[in-house]
């Protein structure tokens, strides 16, 4: 496929259409959240076929959430919502793993993720860090870090 023109996003390759279609219901939820993010001053960009939205007044709202509910970024299908652009760039490898997980599981990702957190909790582990989906994403994040 030819390179996109400067200033224009790359087209989605036809072989990727099934993955986008399977994740589309979750992406629609993400688009609704992205619209709210934008109304609160967030800015958006498309990176590697994924809509990223961050910034605006959202970081201030997230900071007011109970500690257990705070986040830096969250992925809903092919939409990644982050507190700001720097955070989106830093967490991109991690969140891209979640995009691929939505492509693999579609809407089943929601109950599977919840079940993985519950299973970790029942085993006396951290429901976030020991969630199998998060472990996969953290591994990709570590692999992307430059050596010290």
C-alpha positions as CSV (number, residue, x, y, z in Angstrom):
1,X,0.0,0.0,0.0
2,X,1.5,3.4,-0.9
3,X,2.5,5.8,1.9
4,X,-0.2,8.2,3.0
5,X,0.0,11.8,1.9
6,X,1.6,14.2,4.5
7,X,-1.0,15.3,7.0
8,X,-3.4,12.4,6.2
9,X,-3.8,9.3,8.2
10,X,-3.0,5.9,6.7
11,X,-6.0,4.0,5.3
12,X,-7.1,0.9,7.1
13,X,-5.9,-2.1,5.1
14,X,-8.7,-4.4,3.9
15,X,-7.2,-7.4,5.7
16,X,-7.7,-5.5,9.0
17,X,-11.4,-4.8,8.4
18,X,-12.6,-8.0,10.2
19,X,-10.6,-7.0,13.3
20,X,-12.2,-3.5,13.3
21,X,-15.7,-4.9,12.7
22,X,-15.3,-7.5,15.6
23,X,-14.1,-4.7,18.0
24,X,-16.6,-2.1,16.7
25,X,-19.2,-2.4,19.5
26,X,-16.5,-1.6,22.1
27,X,-15.2,1.1,19.8
28,X,-18.6,2.7,19.6
29,X,-18.6,2.9,23.4
30,X,-15.2,4.4,23.2
31,X,-16.3,6.9,20.6
32,X,-19.1,8.1,23.0
33,X,-16.6,8.5,25.7
34,X,-14.2,10.3,23.3
35,X,-17.0,12.8,22.4
36,X,-17.4,13.6,26.1
37,X,-13.6,13.9,26.4
38,X,-13.6,16.3,23.5
39,X,-16.4,18.4,25.0
40,X,-14.2,18.7,28.1
41,X,-11.4,20.2,26.0
42,X,-9.6,17.0,25.0
43,X,-7.6,16.7,21.8
44,X,-7.6,13.8,19.5
45,X,-5.3,12.1,17.0
46,X,-5.1,8.8,15.1
47,X,-2.0,6.7,15.8
48,X,-1.6,3.3,14.2
49,X,-5.3,3.1,13.3
50,X,-6.4,3.9,16.8
51,X,-8.2,7.1,18.0
52,X,-6.4,8.6,20.9
53,X,-8.0,11.4,23.0
54,X,-6.4,13.2,25.9
55,X,-6.1,16.3,27.9
56,X,-8.6,19.0,28.5
57,X,-10.3,19.1,31.9
58,X,-10.4,15.3,32.2
59,X,-7.2,14.9,34.3
60,X,-8.7,17.2,37.0
61,X,-11.8,15.0,37.0
62,X,-9.8,11.8,37.1
63,X,-7.8,13.1,40.1
64,X,-11.1,13.6,42.0
65,X,-12.1,9.9,41.6
66,X,-11.6,7.5,44.5
67,X,-8.0,6.1,44.4
68,X,-9.2,2.7,43.2
69,X,-10.9,4.2,40.2
70,X,-8.2,6.5,39.0
71,X,-6.4,5.8,35.7
72,X,-3.9,7.3,33.3
73,X,-5.4,5.7,30.2
74,X,-8.2,3.3,29.2
75,X,-8.9,1.5,26.0
76,X,-12.3,0.8,24.6
77,X,-12.0,-1.0,21.3
78,X,-10.0,1.2,18.8
79,X,-10.2,4.2,21.1
80,X,-7.6,5.1,23.8
81,X,-8.5,7.7,26.3
82,X,-5.6,9.2,28.3
83,X,-5.1,12.0,30.8
84,X,-2.8,13.9,28.4
85,X,-0.7,13.4,25.3
86,X,2.5,12.6,27.1
87,X,0.8,9.9,29.0
88,X,-0.8,8.5,25.8
89,X,2.7,8.4,24.2
90,X,4.2,6.7,27.2
91,X,1.5,4.1,27.6
92,X,0.9,3.5,23.9
93,X,2.6,0.1,23.8
94,X,0.6,-1.1,26.8
95,X,-2.7,0.3,25.5
96,X,-2.1,-1.1,21.9
97,X,-2.0,-4.6,23.5
98,X,-5.5,-3.9,24.8
99,X,-6.6,-2.8,21.3
100,X,-5.4,-6.2,20.0
101,X,-7.2,-7.9,22.9
102,X,-10.5,-6.3,21.8
103,X,-9.7,-7.4,18.2
104,X,-9.3,-11.0,19.5
105,X,-12.3,-11.0,22.0
106,X,-14.7,-8.3,20.8
107,X,-17.4,-7.5,23.4
108,X,-16.4,-10.6,25.3
109,X,-13.4,-8.7,26.5
110,X,-15.5,-6.8,29.0
111,X,-16.7,-9.9,31.0
112,X,-13.4,-11.8,30.5
113,X,-11.5,-8.8,31.9
114,X,-13.8,-8.6,34.8
115,X,-13.6,-12.4,35.4
116,X,-9.8,-12.2,35.3
117,X,-9.8,-9.4,37.9
118,X,-12.2,-11.4,40.1
119,X,-10.1,-14.5,39.8
120,X,-6.9,-12.6,40.8
121,X,-8.8,-11.1,43.8
122,X,-10.1,-14.5,44.9
123,X,-6.5,-15.8,44.8
124,X,-5.5,-13.0,47.1
125,X,-3.7,-11.1,44.3
126,X,-4.0,-7.6,42.9
127,X,-7.1,-7.5,40.6
128,X,-5.3,-5.0,38.3
129,X,-1.7,-6.0,38.2
130,X,-2.4,-9.7,38.3
131,X,-5.2,-9.6,35.7
132,X,-4.0,-11.8,32.8
133,X,-4.9,-9.1,30.2
134,X,-2.9,-6.5,32.2
135,X,0.1,-8.9,32.6
136,X,0.2,-9.2,28.8
137,X,0.1,-5.5,28.3
138,X,2.7,-4.8,31.0
139,X,5.0,-7.3,29.3
140,X,4.7,-5.4,26.0
141,X,5.3,-2.1,27.8
142,X,8.5,-3.5,29.4
143,X,9.7,-4.8,26.0
144,X,9.3,-1.3,24.5
145,X,11.3,0.5,27.3
146,X,14.8,1.5,26.2
147,X,17.6,-0.3,28.2
148,X,19.1,1.8,31.0
